[in-house]
Amino acid sequence: MTTHAEPIYEEEGIVHYCVANMPGAVPHTSTLALTNATLPYVVAIAAAGDVRRMAQDGALRGGINTYAGHITNEQVALAFGLPCERFDGLL
């Protein structure tokens, strides 16, 4: 992540801009973009109605981070220093 004081960095000849929360500078536009990107998933989750049916959809399955009190996403578990359980083993 970069800051407004030093907003860019170069790596392997590519200039990167990584200032946090830039969508906050254009809240209306960023809200529309986020809604357009996520609403289809919200509708799919509501239509599935059950985590077992969600697990049959690859895109939805990838978004299941916790289930039955267990962390099922390895990166989330690593970030919090907690154990990760295989989702399949919890069904």
N, C-alpha and C positions, 0 to 999 in steps of 0.2 A: 504494500500500500504506500502511496505517496501523500504529500501534503500540498497545500496551496503555496507554501514557501518554496518547495522543490517538487513541482507537479509531475515531472517526467524523469525517466531514466532510460538508458540505452542498454540493450542486451542483445548480443549477436547481430549487431547492426540494425536492430529494430527499436524505434522509439516507442516507449510505453507511457501512457497516462493513466494513473490509477488513484485519483483522489477519491476518498470515501464520500458516500452519500451525495454524489452529483445529481441523482434524480430529484433530490430535494430542491434544487435550483429551478426546476420546472415541474412543480407538483401536479398540475392538471394533466399535462402531457404524459408524465411518467405513470400516473395512476391509470390513464387509459391504456397505455402500453402494457402495464402489469396485468390489468384486468383482461385484456385481449389474449395475453399469453397463458393466464391461469384458469380462466373461466371454463374452457373445455375440460380441464381436469376435474374441477369442482362438479360439473355436470356428470362426468363419468363416475366419480366417487359416489355421488348421490344415486345414480342409476344402479350401480353395483350393489349398494346397500349392505354388503357383508364383506369382511376382510378376505374371506376365502375366494369370493368372486373377484375382488380387486386383485388378488395375487395371480389370477389367470391373465390379467392384462399386463404385459411387460412394462409399459410406461408407468402404470400405477404401482406396480410391484416395486419398482425402483425408488419410489417415494415413501415406502413404508420404513420409517426409522425406528419405531418402537412398536411392540406388540405384547400384550399381556404382562406389562410391567418389566419387559426386557428390552434392551437396546439391540436392534437388529441391523443397524448400519455401522459398519466397521469404522468409518471416519468419524462418526458422531461419538462412538465409544472411545476412540483414541483421543479425541479432543477433550473429553471429560475424565480420562483415565479410568474408565469403567469397562467391565467385561462386555463382550459382544456375543449374542446368541444367534445361531443360524435360524432364520425365519422358518424354514421348512421343518425344523425340529420342534417348533412351538405349536404348529397346527394340529 
